[in-house]
Amino acid sequence: VDRTEVIRTCINPVYSKLFTVDFYFEEVQRLRFEVHDISSNHNGLKEADFLGGMECTLGQIVSQRKLSKSLLKHGNTAGKSSITVIAEELSGNDDYVELAFNARKLDDKDFFSKSDPFLEIFRMNDDATQQLVHRTEVVMNNLSPAWKSFKVSVNSLCSGDPDRRLKVRNLSKKCEF
């Protein structure tokens, strides 16, 4: 169906990319998720290391809302890694909002240069969990960054609820995006 963004040098990645899939109650819709390790000198999947995969049905994800399973390697052997997939029903709202953020006088978190800040925007769910909605680009060596504006669907940002709370975190680069 699609791919997430590439997250480099991170042992526990959280992806901001959302996938919209039509769910048909009367059909068995099989899905396969694969995780690959892409080397730093290229982004192609052909030479990437396969870390594991998981197969399930869309019905399993929808019924559980949060499905966690072990990643299976070649030969269907389970490793220590797992994947969690979260489902949410979307309303018929196809609207988008455009957001732009900047910051001033951030704390310097690096020893030998200025911080490399980025933002993560989370939607606060009804069950008190947080769902990553968007991650900005990293602005290198800048304590007063202006991030590029971006568009995000109203469904993914707040599930169509204008009163839903959001959380914005300012971070310095820990993983490479």
N, C-alpha and C positions, 0 to 999 in steps of 0.2 A: 504494500500500500504506500509506504513512505519510509523515510529515515529521520532519525533525530539529528540534532546538531552533534558535532564531534567534540568530545571533552577529553582533553589530553592530560596525562599525568595525574589521574585521580582514581583512587581505589574504590570510592563509593559515590559514583556519579548520580546526580539528580538531573533529569532532562526537563527542559522547559517546553519542548515541542509537544503540542497536543495533536491527536489524530481524531478526526471526525469520521465515524463509520456508521452507516445506516444499519439499524438492527431490525431484523425480520423475525418475529416470534416463532413463526411456523417453519423456519429454515434452520438447519445446522450450519453455522458459519464458522469454519475452521480458521484459526489464526496461528501463525508461527512468529515468534520473536527471536531474533538472533543478536548476540552481542559480539562485537569484533574489537580487537586491539589494533589500531592503525599506527604505524610507526611515524615518527616525527618528520621524515623526509618525503613522505607522499601521503595522499588521502585515498588512494584506490583500495577497494575491497578485495581485489584479486590477490594481493600479497599480504593482506591483513591476517592476523592470527585470530582464529575462531575460538572464542572463550566459552561459548555454550549457547544453547537454544532452549526454547520452551514452546510447547504446543498446547493449545486449549481451544475451547469454543468461545465465541463472543457471548453466548448465553451464560457460560460459567462466570465470565467477568461481570456481566450485567447483574446476575443474581447475587453475587457476593459483594459487588461494588469495589472490593479490594482483594485481588487475587495474588498470592505470593507462591511461587514454585521454584524448585531448584533448577538451575541451568544444567542441561544435560550436554555432555561433550560427545564427540563421535563415538559410536558404539553404545549410546544411551547410558553412559556411566555418569553418575551424579558427582559433581565436584562440591566444593564448599560454597560456591557462589549461588545467589538466588536473584530473582527478578520479581518486582512487584508492579502490577498493572492496576490502575484505578479507573473506574467507569463512573460517568455521570450523565444523566439524561439531560439533553439540551432542549430549551424551548425553541420556538420557531423564529427567534430573533436573529437576523443576519447583520445587525448593525456592528460597526467598528468605531473605536475611539482612537484618536492619535494623542500620544503622550510624549512629553519631553521633560527631562530632568537635568538639573545642574546642581552643583554643590560648591561651597566656599570654605576654605580654611579647614580642610579635613586633617585629622591627626596623621602624622607620618608613621607608618608601620614598618618601613623597610630600614635596614641598617646602612646600606651603602648608596641608596638613591631614594627618590621620593616614591610614595606608595603608588600602586597600580590599581585604582579603585574600579569597582563595577557595582551595579545594583541588582538585587533580586526582588521581584514583586510577587507576593503571595496573596491568594484569596483565602480568607478565613471561612472554613466550612461550618455547617450547622453542628457537626459532631466535634467541634473544637480542634479539628486537624487543620493543617495548612497545605495548600496546593500551590506549587510553583507555577506561576503564570507566564513570567517573562524574565529573562536575564539579559541585561544590557551588555554591550561590548566592554572590554577592559580598556581604560584610558591610561596609557603608560606614563609613569613619572609625573603625576599631576595631582596637586592637592586642592585644586579648584576646577574639577572637570565639568564639561558640558557633554552629556551623552547625546547621541543621535536620536532624533525623534523616531517613534515606531508606532505601528498600528497594531491593535489587539482587538479581538472580537469581544463584544459585550458578554456573550455566553461564557467565554473562558475567563474573562476578568471578574465577573460578578454573578454569573448564572442568570443574567437579566434582572437582578435585584439591585436597584440603585442605592439601597441602604446597607448592602453587604460591606463588611469591613475588609480593608486591605492592609497588608503589612509590607513595608518597603525596608529592605536591609541594605546598608552600604558595607561592602566588603572589600578587602584587598585580595589580590589574586592569590588563591591557594591551588586551584586547578587551572589548567590552560584550556581556553575555549577556542 
